[in-house]
Each structure stands twice: as structure tokens, then as C-alpha cells.
Amino acid sequence: MRSRTKDWLGLFAAGTVFGVMSASAQQSDQTKFLTDAIRADVAEVRLGELAQKQGQSQEVRQYGDMLSKDRTKSMKKASDLAKQLGVPAPTEPSAQQQRQYEALSKLSGTEFDTTFMSQMVRGHQEEIAKYSAEAQAGSGSEVTALAKDTLPTLKMHLEHAQSIQKTASSSTHYGRGSDDHSSGPSSSGSSQR
């Protein structure tokens, strides 16, 4: 009898330890997601401001303005959540994001616009994958809710970036002046792929 009780207690303790370790790993993953999300917001606010200053086309400057405003709101929500959860909120982008900013800041004209929009498309595709994974984690946490709430904005940014990129590439084939195409709804159907 004593042996069985010992076995059950051992299994219970092992299960409890495993459960605590699993919860701790999940919390660690969510902490990493949250800090990465805040770093991405910081980086994109700065990139948006850079695009407003250095963008050649009106579309790129407007995209930069939208990006900066939307990501400032996102950063506030994520930072408030981090504070609530006792997670230190980063105030600087990652080293890689800083290098990306510095490289872009050395560009101008069409080269800036093309490189910036290409990075926006690629970066938003990567972010959407990360946010989707977190949103589908199904943990019911505030971090998961934040990911779900942010996804529509990220998708809208991606579609807009792809539309600008498509307009810019078609205007280079037919001559200069992407501003000629920016006044009308030239991107109808560009998000249907």
C-alpha cells in the first residue's frame, strides 16, 4: 500500500513539475513574442518616419505616415500589456532592425522607394506568420488576444505595400512618374492573388 501511494505521489509530482515547466515555457514564448512585437513596432515607427522624409513618391511618403501612426498605436498597446504582465518593454529595435534602418537611411530617390517597399512586403509577410502562429496558439492569454487584434492591421499594411510595389514596378516599365498613377484607384484587384 505504501509503495502505491509513493508511486502516485511520484507521478503527481512529476506531472505537476511538467505542467509548471510547460506553463513556464509557454510564458517564456509569450514574453519573447511580446518583446519582439514591441521591437518591431519601434523599428517600423522609425522606418515610417524615414519614409516620410526620404521617400521620393507621394505613395511611399503616405505609406510611411500610415505605418508610423499605426505602429505607434500598436506599440502603446503592446507596451501597456508588457507593463501589466511585468515584462520589460524594449525601447530600441534589434541590432538587425537597426542595421536595416541605417542601410535604408543611406538611400534616396527611386532606390530608397524600391528597397523600402520591398522590405515592407517581406517584413510584413514574416510578421503575419509570427502573429498568426501566436493567434492560433489558443492559450486565451492577453498576448494571444493582442496578436489576434493586430493581425488585420498587419495584413492591411502588407496589401498596401504590395499595391505600391506593383504600381511602382509598372510605372518603371512605362516611364517615370509613379505620381501619375497615385491619384486614382489603380490597384483594384491587386490584393486578389
C-alpha positions in Angstrom: 0.0 0.0 0.0 2.8 2.4 0.9 4.5 1.6 -2.4 1.4 2.5 -4.4 0.9 5.8 -2.5 4.6 6.6 -3.2 4.1 5.8 -6.9 1.1 8.0 -7.1 2.8 10.8 -5.3 5.7 10.5 -7.6 3.5 10.6 -10.7 1.6 13.5 -9.3 4.8 15.4 -8.5 6.2 14.7 -12.0 3.0 15.8 -13.6 3.0 19.0 -11.6 6.6 19.7 -12.4 6.0 19.0 -16.1 2.9 21.2 -16.0 4.8 24.0 -14.4 7.6 23.6 -16.8 5.2 23.6 -19.7 3.4 26.7 -18.4 6.8 28.4 -17.8 7.9 27.6 -21.4 4.6 29.0 -22.8 5.0 32.1 -20.7 8.6 32.4 -21.9 7.4 32.1 -25.5 4.8 34.7 -25.0 7.3 37.1 -23.3 9.6 36.7 -26.3 6.7 37.3 -28.7 5.7 40.4 -26.8 9.2 41.9 -26.7 9.8 41.0 -30.3 6.5 42.7 -31.2 7.4 45.9 -29.4 10.9 45.9 -31.0 9.2 45.5 -34.4 6.8 48.4 -33.6 9.8 50.6 -32.6 11.6 49.8 -35.8 8.6 50.3 -38.0 7.7 53.7 -36.4 11.3 54.8 -37.2 11.2 53.4 -40.7 7.8 55.1 -41.3 9.4 58.4 -40.3 12.3 57.8 -42.5 10.0 57.1 -45.5 8.2 60.3 -44.8 11.5 62.2 -45.1 13.3 60.3 -47.8 10.5 58.8 -49.9 10.5 60.0 -53.5 6.9 59.2 -54.4 3.9 60.6 -52.6 2.6 57.0 -52.1 5.8 55.9 -50.2 5.6 59.0 -48.0 1.9 58.4 -47.3 2.7 54.8 -46.5 5.4 55.9 -44.1 2.9 58.2 -42.4 0.3 55.4 -42.0 3.0 52.9 -40.8 4.3 55.3 -38.2 0.9 56.2 -36.8 -0.5 52.6 -36.8 2.7 51.1 -35.3 2.8 53.8 -32.6 -0.7 52.7 -31.5 0.3 49.1 -31.7 3.5 49.8 -29.6 1.4 51.6 -26.9 -1.0 48.6 -26.6 1.9 46.1 -26.5 3.9 48.2 -24.1 0.9 48.6 -21.8 0.4 44.9 -21.8 4.1 44.2 -21.1 3.9 46.6 -18.1 0.7 44.8 -16.9 2.5 41.4 -17.2 5.7 42.7 -15.6 7.7 42.3 -18.8 10.3 44.9 -19.5 9.3 46.7 -22.7 12.2 47.4 -25.1 12.7 50.9 -26.3 15.1 50.1 -29.1 14.9 48.0 -32.2 17.0 44.8 -32.5 20.5 45.1 -33.9 19.3 43.6 -37.2 16.5 46.2 -37.4 18.9 49.0 -36.6 21.2 47.8 -39.5 18.2 47.8 -41.8 17.4 51.3 -40.8 21.0 52.5 -41.3 21.2 50.9 -44.7 17.9 52.5 -45.9 18.9 55.9 -44.5 21.8 56.0 -47.0 19.5 55.6 -50.0 17.5 58.2 -51.8 15.1 58.6 -54.7 13.8 55.6 -56.6 16.4 53.3 -54.9 15.0 54.2 -51.5 11.4 53.7 -52.6 12.0 50.4 -54.2 14.2 49.0 -51.4 11.9 50.3 -48.7 8.7 48.8 -50.2 10.4 45.5 -50.9 11.5 45.3 -47.2 7.9 46.3 -46.1 6.4 43.4 -48.1 8.9 40.9 -46.9 8.9 42.1 -43.3 5.1 42.2 -43.1 4.9 38.7 -44.5 7.2 37.4 -41.8 5.3 39.3 -39.1 2.0 38.0 -40.2 3.3 34.4 -40.0 4.5 35.1 -36.4 1.3 36.8 -35.3 -0.8 34.1 -36.9 1.1 31.4 -35.0 0.6 33.3 -31.8 -3.1 34.0 -32.5 -3.6 30.3 -33.2 -1.8 29.1 -30.1 -5.2 29.2 -28.4 -3.8 29.9 -25.0 -6.5 32.5 -24.3 -3.9 34.9 -22.9 -3.7 38.6 -23.3 -0.7 38.1 -25.6 -2.7 35.9 -27.9 -5.5 38.4 -27.9 -3.0 41.2 -28.8 -1.8 39.1 -31.7 -5.4 38.5 -33.0 -6.2 42.2 -32.7 -3.0 43.3 -34.5 -3.3 40.9 -37.5 -5.8 42.8 -39.5 -3.6 45.9 -39.5 -0.5 44.0 -40.5 -2.5 42.4 -43.4 -3.7 45.8 -44.5 -0.1 47.1 -44.4 1.0 44.2 -46.5 -1.7 44.7 -49.1 -1.0 48.4 -49.3 2.8 47.7 -49.7 2.2 45.2 -52.4 -0.1 47.6 -54.2 2.5 50.4 -54.1 5.2 48.0 -55.2 3.1 46.8 -58.1 2.3 50.4 -59.2 6.0 51.4 -58.9 7.1 48.4 -61.0 4.6 49.0 -63.7 5.4 52.7 -63.8 9.1 52.0 -64.4 8.2 50.0 -67.5 6.2 52.8 -69.0 8.4 55.7 -68.0 9.0 57.8 -64.9 6.4 59.4 -62.7 4.7 57.0 -60.3 2.9 60.0 -59.0 0.8 59.9 -62.3 -0.8 56.7 -61.1 -1.3 57.6 -57.5 -4.4 59.8 -57.9 -6.9 57.1 -58.9 -7.8 53.6 -57.6 -5.2 51.9 -59.9 -4.8 49.0 -57.5 -8.2 47.4 -58.0 -7.7 43.7 -57.7 -4.1 44.0 -56.6 -4.9 42.2 -53.4 -6.5 39.3 -55.2 -3.9 36.7 -55.7 
